[in-house]
């Protein structure tokens, strides 16, 4: 793999840029691998990368029925934060946030990580109490956050109207080291690094079945033939329940659409991420100048990746009171992603009833921020059979009632 650098750019400029290689190879599948990862999104590629980097396991195939990064990884609003209330959540999200900070250097690929800060607004007295509680919990967890008053909120984000008639801003939970990254670049950087380690990234290859022998996984049946493996990782977000059924077990998740939209580009006016959970909307400005806007999930199970008018109306109506300038903007485009939601709004990183089969799902609306931490933990689980970061996120917690309830603690799971 050619290393990217300013010197490489200068050298290729003199060669009319004829020396660049493909970022990752597109090989035909082998008959068998040590590990197969189903899902070439951020979580699947990160799992493969850390299997190779941390444990030297490189005989790995990452199988994707569509194109690399074409699912939720390329459809989210790129928010990165770790200010969760529950200890297991804070641990894995803070691990992820810290890995984002050095990801560009680790992968030799610019993922455009921007630690611009994330501000979660408190617009009711209940939220004030909740965020103060979270700030105290974060201090014990080693996660740097602080509760700020309304005056400080206005200083951090001058374009905000903090005196709204229905939901005035009473304060906010501020994480200065939160931020955003370029979602496509995260997937591309991991894919390039995996390919350089000799791993196979196989696109346009749909899994049609999971083969087992004596309760142990032996491989998968795909549109490109049968492929054997010793270990199988299911990392397919909203389609996890379908893949689990192929392997003979069920998952406690629901699949729903999460929609987002962006405005026309405007001059820089907002250099942080704002989340307003009372009215259920969140907002940031992209490098291209677009205002990136998102809200809550659809209220019914579905697998659509399209937008809908009612979502635009509800989300923008909620945000216009706090950000009056939004009323003057035109919508540029809208889309949806299929997210997998558990009852306690926390993920599943777990062994399964099938020996050698592991599942990573249930990230709901907060999957992008967790990509590197999820991959790190999942790789450790698959390689060693256990990981401190995954101990509380097993499937068995639903059987025993040991929930990691972030549905209320986080205000919203984004």
Phi, psi and omega in degrees: 000127178287131181282132177280134177195171177296329179289323177295321178296315179297317181296316181289333177297323178287340180259015183061028177057039179269353187259003180286137176261166173298144183294325176212153182278162177234075186278166170279147183291146171281174179284335181204148176228160172294318182224136170244129173253122177265116181118105180261048168265192182300315183293318179293316180292323177295321177299314179297317182299313182284338170298318179284313185291315187269335187230002177068018179268105186241352175279072190232140172243134173251115187256135182224128182285337177249235177242157185302125178072017184272358179266227183295334180301323180265009187233012185257181183254014163064023181283136179235121178203166179220018185274062178264157184279311186286142185301313180299322179294312181300323182295312185284325179287325177290324174301317180295314181299319180293324177291327176299325185297330181248009187298317182300319178288319181296320184267351188054045181208127184284107179268005175058041176295129184233098179283065187278346180102143179238128181243118178258115188285139170257112184243008172220161178296327178298318179291324177302311180297318182296317182286328174296320177297317180296319179299320178293318178297318179299323179298320178290331182275351183083018178259124186277106174219168175207149174270128181243152181276178185296325179297316180292325176301315180296324178292320181290322182227085186298333184283355184279141171268107184270359183248035181303143184293326181267313184231077176295152179276119182261349182159196180188159175263118190249123173242102187294333182266005170283177179168221182218168171211168179276114187298316180298318183296326177299312179296316182295320180296315178295318181298318180297317180292320178297315180298322179294333177277001179094005178286154180259125173253112189246106181266167181053043184225098184270135176281127181254343180190158177245126182261139179226162177213114181064034179081007179242140179292140179236347179161191180226151172260128185229174177289352175248021177105178179278136180231125181272159177200160173269327178224145182232129175248124179261112184224070190234021173050240187297344179261011183299322182295325178293316181292323178297321178298324176298327181273352175097020176219167182246154178241142180276062180229159173236148179251126180222163178271140172242123186254154178212168179206161174230150178273176169298154180292140175225172179295155180304128181218353185210118186248022176225178171254133178240133176240125179243094190281336178297315178266355175061067173208154178216155195209140171207169178244130182281170179296335180275355178100355180286144172273116183268121190234136176217166180217218183268173179286160173298154184274014182211154181289134177194168182237025181281151175242022179256163176272171178217153185294321184297330179290318177301312183298311184293314185288313182293321177301321181292322185276336186298326180297320181276330179233080184304332181299336181297333182297339183268355187265155175258145177283133181268311178202163183216150182203175177222160174228154182265112183252153182251122190240130175264169182294329180258009177060029175238156187283172172242118171232104198203156162291166181233174177298344178265121181300132180084001180250130183235152181230140177228107184200186175078017181286349177059230184269005184243029188287324186298316183297339186265358191309302183294320178294320177297314180296319178300311183291318181294321178297318179295319178298316182288325183281320187250347182089355178200157177207134178303330182283342184251357188302324183269354186254028182282164175296329185294344181297332179284332176287323185262357179074024180264067186286153172248083195280102176256001183295324177259320185300321182272356184075305174210149191273012182290000000 
